[in-house]
Amino acid sequence: MLRNTMEWLILFLRKKLNDVESEIWTDKQLQDYLDMHRVHVCRECLKRGSDGHTYYSAFGMLESDVKLWDDNSSGANEIPNQEYVSNLVDGVFTFLLM
């Protein structure tokens, strides 16, 4: 079954392959190919940028179901995604000034 968190990645790959109109490969075939190269990241410690509100992952091309936490411990709280903007291609998270 196709994961909806992969939709943007599949469309991105189709554009790179010039396969948007012809669809030589099915979405499932592309997802299976991408999954062969998948890295599962769990509670990665992000690097803080010099501006103090931008954080960087060591990974890019992330699925859209990314969750950020305020700590790496088991008692950590999930940070609501309304509090930051995600750049899934580069793995960059910018917190909104509230």
C-alpha positions, 0 to 999 in steps of 0.5 A: 500500500502506498504511504501518503507521506511519500507523495511529495517524494514520488512527485519530486522523483517523477520530475527528476526522471521526466516521468510526470506525464508518461508514468513509466513506473507506478507510484508503488514501484517508485515507493519500493525503489525509494524504500530500498535506500531508506534510512529510519531516523528516530529522535535525531539530535538536530544541529542548531543554526547561528540564528537560534531558531533554525535546526538542521538534520544530517538527513534530507529527502524526509517523508512528510510525517516528521515529528520533532521533540523537545528532548531526546529522553523518554519523557519528551514532548512532541512539538506541534508542527504549527510552531515550525516550518519544514524543508523536507528536501534539505532536512531544515526546520525553522521555528516561528517566532511567537 
